[in-house]
Amino acid sequence: MDRRGSYRGKAQNTLRTTDGDKMAEVSIIGGTGLEELLEGVERVTVGTPYGFPPSISIGEVGGRKVAFLPRHGRRHTTPPHMVNYRANIYALHKIGVERIIATNAVGAINTDLRPGDLVVPHDLVDFTKGRVSTFYDRSPVTHIDFSKPYCPEIREILIEKAEEVGVRVWDRAVYVCTEGPRYETPAEIRMFKMLGCDIVGMTGVPEAVLARELEVCYATLCFVSNMAAGISGKVTSREVIEVSKRVIPEIKKVLIETIKHLPRRRSCPCAEALREAGG
């Protein structure tokens, strides 16, 4: 299971997109610091039927047009259970994004993992409670296949580039998403472990589901920020922030190399997710 493996200028203006704009082909969803990957940045405001997401930064990474969306807002003011996931994903789709690479801080349930490790999960379990997790809440009845929740094409490249960068990366893991904003109890973590979960976070669902419903490829690069509740002492936000600062440089390198090496044309099943999804 174990695999080894500049921002140049400020936003110049704010634009408002219209239907049909193709402003970026790849998106990064994440937190503070990742916007610095983009060159020649401008920020766009995108309206959707589900409200407005945070302003999206558009720039270049390795010659590719890339959008950066700050999941929790530009000042990290939106807690995980209040993120407008539908607006976020729909806005990226609206500006032409076909691939999303998310980043997530996670707690380790699998005790082989350690804070600072990178993880590219292959499956997920949804324990959220109050989130709207579909665009299809009306006719036509639509059931997408979710036997592979994450895009296999992006996953493969993420793992390969992490190995080349020389960071410690796990190439398989089951991600369980909880509602938050509180951390989990030791009993919940024991339950998740019995279910076969390796890592736990609060933001991976419904992002992955919504992206698939729009035939957008989605994969995530997680970093272990702490051991989950009941494994080693109490969980604190300070610990999460400290580990985040340490691993962000490695995450940036992996993201840059992954984006550079994404094929121009998709050959994964994500692009045809709706073909046999009718009720």
Secondary structure, DSSP 8 states (H G I E B T S, - for coil): -EEE---BS----EEE--TT----SEEEEE-TTGGGG-EEEEEEE--BTTB--S-EEEEEETTEEEEEEETTTTTT-S-GGG--HHHHHHHHHHTT--EEEEEEEEEE-STT--TT-EE--SEEEEE--S----S-SSSS-B----SS-S-HHHHHHHHHHHHHHT-EEES--EEEEE--SS---HHHHHHHHHTT--EEESSSTTHHHHHHHTT-EEEEEEEEEEE-TTTSS---HHHHHHHHHHHHHHHHHHHHHHHHHS-SS--SGGGGTTTT-B-
